[in-house]
Amino acid sequence: MRNFKRVVFAVFGLLLVLAVVTFVLENQQSVSLLFFGWAGPQLPVSVILVSALLIGMLIGPVAGWFLSRSSRAAGKRLT
């Protein structure tokens, strides 16, 4: 059963990598983002979206950690 799970995870991982590579290859148009008057450099759409995904994957767990830590601290103060 453990080998079956490994195979399923490996296949899922390979499909995910294939989807990301396909996305990157299909989105090579250069765009420049304008944010609060600041114009970014000309970058492919895929670079911008993958960067936003990675930044979100870093910020999400950090924010969850801070929230859980503060709620635990508030719970300890109440008791």
A tleap script that builds the chain and sets N, CA, C and O, in Angstrom:
source leaprc.protein.ff14SB
mol = sequence {
  NMET ARG ASN PHE LYS ARG VAL VAL PHE ALA
  VAL PHE GLY LEU LEU LEU VAL LEU ALA VAL
  VAL THR PHE VAL LEU GLU ASN GLN GLN SER
  VAL SER LEU LEU PHE PHE GLY TRP ALA GLY
  PRO GLN LEU PRO VAL SER VAL ILE LEU VAL
  SER ALA LEU LEU ILE GLY MET LEU ILE GLY
  PRO VAL ALA GLY TRP PHE LEU SER ARG SER
  SER ARG ALA ALA GLY LYS ARG LEU CTHR
}
set mol.1.N position { 0.823 -1.194 0.000 }
set mol.1.CA position { 0.000 0.000 0.000 }
set mol.1.C position { 0.869 1.260 0.000 }
set mol.1.O position { 0.525 2.257 -0.635 }
set mol.2.N position { 2.004 1.207 0.721 }
set mol.2.CA position { 2.873 2.370 0.769 }
set mol.2.C position { 3.489 2.640 -0.601 }
set mol.2.O position { 3.668 3.794 -0.988 }
set mol.3.N position { 3.812 1.579 -1.331 }
set mol.3.CA position { 4.368 1.764 -2.675 }
set mol.3.C position { 3.341 2.372 -3.614 }
set mol.3.O position { 3.684 3.181 -4.475 }
set mol.4.N position { 2.080 1.983 -3.450 }
set mol.4.CA position { 1.028 2.544 -4.285 }
set mol.4.C position { 0.901 4.047 -4.055 }
set mol.4.O position { 0.737 4.811 -5.006 }
set mol.5.N position { 0.976 4.474 -2.789 }
set mol.5.CA position { 0.906 5.906 -2.475 }
set mol.5.C position { 2.085 6.647 -3.088 }
set mol.5.O position { 1.930 7.754 -3.604 }
set mol.6.N position { 3.257 6.040 -3.029 }
set mol.6.CA position { 4.426 6.669 -3.633 }
set mol.6.C position { 4.257 6.835 -5.133 }
set mol.6.O position { 4.616 7.870 -5.694 }
set mol.7.N position { 3.713 5.824 -5.777 }
set mol.7.CA position { 3.492 5.897 -7.224 }
set mol.7.C position { 2.466 6.977 -7.545 }
set mol.7.O position { 2.653 7.747 -8.488 }
set mol.8.N position { 1.397 7.041 -6.781 }
set mol.8.CA position { 0.371 8.060 -7.004 }
set mol.8.C position { 0.957 9.455 -6.817 }
set mol.8.O position { 0.706 10.341 -7.635 }
set mol.9.N position { 1.735 9.665 -5.753 }
set mol.9.CA position { 2.366 10.967 -5.530 }
set mol.9.C position { 3.360 11.299 -6.632 }
set mol.9.O position { 3.448 12.453 -7.051 }
set mol.10.N position { 4.114 10.306 -7.113 }
set mol.10.CA position { 5.072 10.539 -8.184 }
set mol.10.C position { 4.359 10.927 -9.472 }
set mol.10.O position { 4.789 11.847 -10.168 }
set mol.11.N position { 3.278 10.234 -9.791 }
set mol.11.CA position { 2.513 10.557 -11.002 }
set mol.11.C position { 1.899 11.947 -10.871 }
set mol.11.O position { 1.931 12.728 -11.822 }
set mol.12.N position { 1.343 12.262 -9.708 }
set mol.12.CA position { 0.769 13.583 -9.482 }
set mol.12.C position { 1.835 14.665 -9.612 }
set mol.12.O position { 1.590 15.705 -10.224 }
set mol.13.N position { 3.007 14.430 -9.047 }
set mol.13.CA position { 4.103 15.391 -9.148 }
set mol.13.C position { 4.552 15.596 -10.591 }
set mol.13.O position { 4.789 16.726 -11.016 }
set mol.14.N position { 4.667 14.517 -11.331 }
set mol.14.CA position { 5.060 14.632 -12.737 }
set mol.14.C position { 4.016 15.382 -13.557 }
set mol.14.O position { 4.364 16.181 -14.426 }
set mol.15.N position { 2.741 15.128 -13.285 }
set mol.15.CA position { 1.680 15.855 -13.991 }
set mol.15.C position { 1.698 17.338 -13.643 }
set mol.15.O position { 1.454 18.184 -14.504 }
set mol.16.N position { 1.986 17.652 -12.388 }
set mol.16.CA position { 2.085 19.046 -11.971 }
set mol.16.C position { 3.262 19.741 -12.664 }
set mol.16.O position { 3.128 20.870 -13.137 }
set mol.17.N position { 4.395 19.076 -12.720 }
set mol.17.CA position { 5.565 19.642 -13.413 }
set mol.17.C position { 5.260 19.825 -14.898 }
set mol.17.O position { 5.627 20.845 -15.481 }
set mol.18.N position { 4.600 18.860 -15.506 }
set mol.18.CA position { 4.234 18.968 -16.913 }
set mol.18.C position { 3.288 20.144 -17.149 }
set mol.18.O position { 3.420 20.855 -18.146 }
set mol.19.N position { 2.337 20.354 -16.238 }
set mol.19.CA position { 1.411 21.479 -16.375 }
set mol.19.C position { 2.143 22.806 -16.257 }
set mol.19.O position { 1.865 23.734 -17.017 }
set mol.20.N position { 3.077 22.910 -15.315 }
set mol.20.CA position { 3.830 24.157 -15.140 }
set mol.20.C position { 4.711 24.427 -16.345 }
set mol.20.O position { 4.774 25.562 -16.816 }
set mol.21.N position { 5.393 23.410 -16.854 }
set mol.21.CA position { 6.255 23.592 -18.035 }
set mol.21.C position { 5.420 23.999 -19.240 }
set mol.21.O position { 5.820 24.878 -20.002 }
set mol.22.N position { 4.272 23.371 -19.418 }
set mol.22.CA position { 3.389 23.739 -20.528 }
set mol.22.C position { 2.918 25.172 -20.387 }
set mol.22.O position { 2.890 25.913 -21.370 }
set mol.23.N position { 2.550 25.575 -19.183 }
set mol.23.CA position { 2.112 26.948 -18.935 }
set mol.23.C position { 3.216 27.941 -19.271 }
set mol.23.O position { 2.972 28.955 -19.924 }
set mol.24.N position { 4.430 27.643 -18.820 }
set mol.24.CA position { 5.556 28.549 -19.067 }
set mol.24.C position { 5.840 28.654 -20.560 }
set mol.24.O position { 6.086 29.750 -21.064 }
set mol.25.N position { 5.808 27.545 -21.267 }
set mol.25.CA position { 6.105 27.572 -22.703 }
set mol.25.C position { 5.020 28.270 -23.515 }
set mol.25.O position { 5.307 28.856 -24.559 }
set mol.26.N position { 3.785 28.212 -23.048 }
set mol.26.CA position { 2.685 28.826 -23.788 }
set mol.26.C position { 2.498 30.309 -23.474 }
set mol.26.O position { 1.777 30.993 -24.200 }
set mol.27.N position { 3.119 30.820 -22.426 }
set mol.27.CA position { 2.911 32.209 -22.029 }
set mol.27.C position { 4.223 32.982 -22.035 }
set mol.27.O position { 4.728 33.381 -20.985 }
set mol.28.N position { 4.756 33.184 -23.206 }
set mol.28.CA position { 6.036 33.876 -23.347 }
set mol.28.C position { 5.874 35.331 -23.779 }
set mol.28.O position { 6.876 36.000 -24.036 }
set mol.29.N position { 4.647 35.842 -23.868 }
set mol.29.CA position { 4.433 37.234 -24.245 }
set mol.29.C position { 4.959 38.134 -23.133 }
set mol.29.O position { 4.713 37.887 -21.953 }
set mol.30.N position { 5.679 39.173 -23.519 }
set mol.30.CA position { 6.221 40.100 -22.530 }
set mol.30.C position { 5.182 41.159 -22.180 }
set mol.30.O position { 4.499 41.698 -23.051 }
set mol.31.N position { 5.082 41.438 -20.899 }
set mol.31.CA position { 4.180 42.475 -20.408 }
set mol.31.C position { 4.923 43.298 -19.362 }
set mol.31.O position { 5.904 42.845 -18.772 }
set mol.32.N position { 4.439 44.501 -19.151 }
set mol.32.CA position { 4.983 45.362 -18.106 }
set mol.32.C position { 3.836 45.723 -17.176 }
set mol.32.O position { 2.808 46.232 -17.622 }
set mol.33.N position { 4.006 45.465 -15.902 }
set mol.33.CA position { 2.965 45.768 -14.931 }
set mol.33.C position { 3.115 47.198 -14.439 }
set mol.33.O position { 4.228 47.692 -14.264 }
set mol.34.N position { 1.977 47.862 -14.217 }
set mol.34.CA position { 1.952 49.207 -13.657 }
set mol.34.C position { 1.250 49.116 -12.311 }
set mol.34.O position { 0.083 48.733 -12.243 }
set mol.35.N position { 1.963 49.470 -11.231 }
set mol.35.CA position { 1.437 49.328 -9.876 }
set mol.35.C position { 1.735 50.600 -9.105 }
set mol.35.O position { 2.894 50.902 -8.823 }
set mol.36.N position { 0.686 51.352 -8.761 }
set mol.36.CA position { 0.820 52.632 -8.046 }
set mol.36.C position { 1.817 53.572 -8.719 }
set mol.36.O position { 2.625 54.218 -8.052 }
set mol.37.N position { 1.752 53.639 -10.033 }
set mol.37.CA position { 2.623 54.543 -10.773 }
set mol.37.C position { 4.005 53.985 -11.078 }
set mol.37.O position { 4.771 54.608 -11.813 }
set mol.38.N position { 4.332 52.831 -10.529 }
set mol.38.CA position { 5.628 52.219 -10.783 }
set mol.38.C position { 5.481 51.207 -11.907 }
set mol.38.O position { 4.673 50.283 -11.809 }
set mol.39.N position { 6.253 51.373 -12.971 }
set mol.39.CA position { 6.207 50.458 -14.104 }
set mol.39.C position { 7.323 49.437 -13.961 }
set mol.39.O position { 8.496 49.790 -13.839 }
set mol.40.N position { 6.946 48.184 -13.976 }
set mol.40.CA position { 7.925 47.106 -13.854 }
set mol.40.C position { 8.612 46.830 -15.172 }
set mol.40.O position { 8.213 47.360 -16.210 }
set mol.41.N position { 9.645 45.999 -15.137 }
set mol.41.CA position { 10.349 45.651 -16.375 }
set mol.41.C position { 9.502 44.737 -17.252 }
set mol.41.O position { 8.550 44.113 -16.783 }
set mol.42.N position { 9.857 44.667 -18.513 }
set mol.42.CA position { 9.179 43.766 -19.446 }
set mol.42.C position { 9.573 42.326 -19.116 }
set mol.42.O position { 10.732 41.941 -19.272 }
set mol.43.N position { 8.607 41.538 -18.661 }
set mol.43.CA position { 8.839 40.134 -18.315 }
set mol.43.C position { 7.751 39.277 -18.952 }
set mol.43.O position { 6.641 39.757 -19.182 }
set mol.44.N position { 8.058 38.017 -19.239 }
set mol.44.CA position { 7.009 37.123 -19.741 }
set mol.44.C position { 5.901 36.934 -18.702 }
set mol.44.O position { 6.149 36.982 -17.497 }
set mol.45.N position { 4.701 36.724 -19.178 }
set mol.45.CA position { 3.537 36.528 -18.296 }
set mol.45.C position { 3.791 35.375 -17.338 }
set mol.45.O position { 3.445 35.459 -16.160 }
set mol.46.N position { 4.393 34.300 -17.832 }
set mol.46.CA position { 4.621 33.125 -16.985 }
set mol.46.C position { 5.544 33.438 -15.816 }
set mol.46.O position { 5.335 32.920 -14.719 }
set mol.47.N position { 6.548 34.263 -16.021 }
set mol.47.CA position { 7.466 34.613 -14.931 }
set mol.47.C position { 6.723 35.383 -13.842 }
set mol.47.O position { 6.926 35.139 -12.652 }
set mol.48.N position { 5.873 36.300 -14.248 }
set mol.48.CA position { 5.119 37.101 -13.281 }
set mol.48.C position { 4.157 36.219 -12.487 }
set mol.48.O position { 4.077 36.336 -11.264 }
set mol.49.N position { 3.432 35.344 -13.170 }
set mol.49.CA position { 2.452 34.514 -12.471 }
set mol.49.C position { 3.101 33.462 -11.584 }
set mol.49.O position { 2.622 33.214 -10.477 }
set mol.50.N position { 4.169 32.844 -12.039 }
set mol.50.CA position { 4.855 31.848 -11.215 }
set mol.50.C position { 5.496 32.533 -10.004 }
set mol.50.O position { 5.503 31.967 -8.911 }
set mol.51.N position { 6.033 33.744 -10.186 }
set mol.51.CA position { 6.590 34.495 -9.052 }
set mol.51.C position { 5.503 34.821 -8.033 }
set mol.51.O position { 5.721 34.688 -6.829 }
set mol.52.N position { 4.336 35.247 -8.508 }
set mol.52.CA position { 3.228 35.550 -7.603 }
set mol.52.C position { 2.788 34.293 -6.860 }
set mol.52.O position { 2.467 34.361 -5.673 }
set mol.53.N position { 2.768 33.161 -7.530 }
set mol.53.CA position { 2.406 31.897 -6.888 }
set mol.53.C position { 3.402 31.546 -5.792 }
set mol.53.O position { 3.001 31.187 -4.685 }
set mol.54.N position { 4.685 31.645 -6.083 }
set mol.54.CA position { 5.713 31.294 -5.101 }
set mol.54.C position { 5.695 32.243 -3.904 }
set mol.54.O position { 5.857 31.806 -2.764 }
set mol.55.N position { 5.499 33.528 -4.155 }
set mol.55.CA position { 5.422 34.489 -3.055 }
set mol.55.C position { 4.204 34.191 -2.177 }
set mol.55.O position { 4.296 34.251 -0.951 }
set mol.56.N position { 3.079 33.873 -2.792 }
set mol.56.CA position { 1.885 33.507 -2.038 }
set mol.56.C position { 2.074 32.233 -1.237 }
set mol.56.O position { 1.553 32.108 -0.129 }
set mol.57.N position { 2.827 31.277 -1.800 }
set mol.57.CA position { 3.086 30.033 -1.080 }
set mol.57.C position { 4.008 30.268 0.113 }
set mol.57.O position { 3.997 29.482 1.059 }
set mol.58.N position { 4.792 31.319 0.085 }
set mol.58.CA position { 5.639 31.661 1.231 }
set mol.58.C position { 4.885 32.484 2.264 }
set mol.58.O position { 5.021 32.251 3.465 }
set mol.59.N position { 4.088 33.446 1.803 }
set mol.59.CA position { 3.380 34.340 2.716 }
set mol.59.C position { 2.262 33.608 3.458 }
set mol.59.O position { 2.044 33.868 4.642 }
set mol.60.N position { 1.563 32.717 2.801 }
set mol.60.CA position { 0.443 32.007 3.422 }
set mol.60.C position { 0.816 31.259 4.684 }
set mol.60.O position { 0.212 31.497 5.730 }
set mol.61.N position { 1.791 30.361 4.628 }
set mol.61.CA position { 2.169 29.644 5.857 }
set mol.61.C position { 2.739 30.557 6.944 }
set mol.61.O position { 2.499 30.329 8.129 }
set mol.62.N position { 3.481 31.575 6.556 }
set mol.62.CA position { 4.033 32.502 7.558 }
set mol.62.C position { 2.899 33.248 8.254 }
set mol.62.O position { 2.917 33.397 9.476 }
set mol.63.N position { 1.919 33.716 7.493 }
set mol.63.CA position { 0.778 34.411 8.086 }
set mol.63.C position { -0.019 33.464 8.983 }
set mol.63.O position { -0.457 33.863 10.062 }
set mol.64.N position { -0.212 32.224 8.554 }
set mol.64.CA position { -0.906 31.245 9.386 }
set mol.64.C position { -0.169 30.960 10.672 }
set mol.64.O position { -0.787 30.803 11.725 }
set mol.65.N position { 1.145 30.890 10.598 }
set mol.65.CA position { 1.951 30.662 11.791 }
set mol.65.C position { 1.803 31.817 12.774 }
set mol.65.O position { 1.627 31.597 13.973 }
set mol.66.N position { 1.875 33.066 12.262 }
set mol.66.CA position { 1.716 34.222 13.139 }
set mol.66.C position { 0.330 34.254 13.771 }
set mol.66.O position { 0.198 34.551 14.958 }
set mol.67.N position { -0.706 33.951 12.988 }
set mol.67.CA position { -2.067 33.967 13.530 }
set mol.67.C position { -2.268 32.894 14.579 }
set mol.67.O position { -2.886 33.147 15.613 }
set mol.68.N position { -1.756 31.700 14.328 }
set mol.68.CA position { -1.927 30.632 15.314 }
set mol.68.C position { -1.124 30.931 16.571 }
set mol.68.O position { -1.553 30.605 17.678 }
set mol.69.N position { 0.029 31.545 16.407 }
set mol.69.CA position { 0.854 31.892 17.563 }
set mol.69.C position { 0.165 32.970 18.412 }
set mol.69.O position { 0.158 32.891 19.641 }
set mol.70.N position { -0.410 33.968 17.748 }
set mol.70.CA position { -1.074 35.026 18.506 }
set mol.70.C position { -2.353 34.519 19.171 }
set mol.70.O position { -2.689 34.974 20.265 }
set mol.71.N position { -3.068 33.599 18.546 }
set mol.71.CA position { -4.281 33.072 19.170 }
set mol.71.C position { -3.933 32.186 20.365 }
set mol.71.O position { -4.660 32.172 21.358 }
set mol.72.N position { -2.821 31.446 20.276 }
set mol.72.CA position { -2.374 30.656 21.412 }
set mol.72.C position { -1.953 31.549 22.573 }
set mol.72.O position { -2.240 31.251 23.733 }
set mol.73.N position { -1.275 32.641 22.253 }
set mol.73.CA position { -0.838 33.568 23.290 }
set mol.73.C position { -2.051 34.225 23.947 }
set mol.73.O position { -2.060 34.432 25.161 }
set mol.74.N position { -3.068 34.553 23.160 }
set mol.74.CA position { -4.286 35.144 23.726 }
set mol.74.C position { -5.009 34.136 24.606 }
set mol.74.O position { -5.574 34.513 25.633 }
set mol.75.N position { -5.005 32.895 24.237 }
set mol.75.CA position { -5.633 31.848 25.039 }
set mol.75.C position { -4.921 31.644 26.355 }
set mol.75.O position { -5.562 31.395 27.376 }
set mol.76.N position { -3.607 31.746 26.349 }
set mol.76.CA position { -2.851 31.587 27.587 }
set mol.76.C position { -3.090 32.755 28.530 }
set mol.76.O position { -3.093 32.579 29.749 }
set mol.77.N position { -3.289 33.949 27.977 }
set mol.77.CA position { -3.549 35.124 28.821 }
set mol.77.C position { -4.909 35.031 29.504 }
set mol.77.O position { -5.082 35.551 30.607 }
set mol.78.N position { -5.868 34.380 28.867 }
set mol.78.CA position { -7.203 34.274 29.436 }
set mol.78.C position { -7.248 33.315 30.619 }
set mol.78.O position { -8.083 33.466 31.510 }
set mol.79.N position { -6.360 32.335 30.630 }
set mol.79.CA position { -6.415 31.335 31.713 }
set mol.79.C position { -5.477 31.689 32.841 }
set mol.79.O position { -5.398 30.959 33.829 }
savepdb mol mol.pdb
quit
